[in-house]
């Protein structure tokens, strides 16, 4: 279970044991809460609620996963561009 912290405009902070619990309390969808937590340092929106992962290890893991996907996609795009330019035999260990 992944716990999250919600920081509100008035300076109060509530820690939830699960994303589902935070969703019920804040009336935001679970996907929105996950997205705000995964945005790095936390993302503030119009409702003024800032979400962060309670466990720093979870935050680092999510960010690392996102960066790994980004790097893989970039490498595959480069190979595709070079292939279109006429280079042959290019492969990636990531595909």
C-alpha positions in Angstrom: 0.0 0.0 0.0 1.3 3.4 -0.9 0.7 6.2 1.6 0.5 9.8 0.5 0.7 13.2 2.2 -1.7 16.0 1.3 -0.6 19.6 2.0 -3.4 22.2 1.9 -3.5 25.9 1.3 -4.0 26.7 5.0 -0.7 24.9 5.8 -2.3 21.8 7.2 -1.0 18.4 6.3 -2.8 15.1 6.4 -1.1 11.7 5.8 -3.3 9.0 4.3 -2.6 5.3 4.6 -3.7 4.7 1.0 -4.5 6.5 -2.2 -8.1 5.3 -1.9 -8.4 6.9 1.5 -7.0 10.2 0.1 -9.4 9.9 -2.9 -12.5 9.6 -0.6 -11.4 12.5 1.6 -10.4 15.0 -1.1 -13.0 13.8 -3.7 -10.3 13.6 -6.3 -9.7 10.4 -8.5 -7.0 8.0 -7.6 -5.3 8.6 -11.0 -5.1 12.4 -10.3 -3.5 11.8 -6.9 -1.0 9.4 -8.4 -0.2 11.8 -11.2 0.4 14.7 -8.7 2.6 12.5 -6.6 4.6 11.3 -9.5 5.3 14.8 -10.9 8.5 15.0 -8.9 8.5 17.5 -6.1 4.7 17.6 -6.0 2.3 19.5 -8.1 0.0 22.2 -6.9 -3.2 22.7 -8.7 -6.2 25.1 -8.7 -7.7 23.4 -5.6 -4.5 24.1 -3.8 -3.8 20.6 -2.6 -0.2 19.4 -2.9 0.3 15.6 -2.9 3.6 13.8 -2.1 4.5 10.2 -1.5 5.0 9.6 2.2 7.9 7.2 1.6 10.9 8.8 -0.2 11.8 5.4 -1.5 8.5 5.2 -3.4 9.0 8.7 -4.8 12.5 7.9 -6.1 11.3 4.6 -7.5 8.5 6.2 -9.4 10.8 9.0 -10.8 13.4 6.4 -11.8 10.8 4.3 -13.6 9.6 7.4 -15.5 13.1 8.5 -16.5 14.0 5.0 -17.6 11.0 4.9 -19.9 11.9 8.3 -21.2 15.5 7.2 -22.0 14.3 4.0 -23.7 11.8 6.0 -25.9 14.5 8.5 -26.8 17.0 5.8 -27.9 14.4 4.1 -30.0 13.5 7.4 -31.7 17.1 8.1 -32.5 17.5 4.6 -34.1 14.3 5.2 -36.1 15.6 8.6 -37.4 19.0 7.1 -38.3 17.3 4.2 -40.1 15.2 6.7 -42.1 18.4 8.5 -43.1 19.7 5.3 -44.6 21.8 3.7 -41.9 21.3 -0.1 -41.8 21.5 -2.7 -39.1 20.8 -0.5 -36.2 19.3 -2.3 -33.2 18.6 -1.5 -29.6 18.9 -3.8 -26.6 15.8 -2.0 -25.3 13.3 -3.0 -28.0 
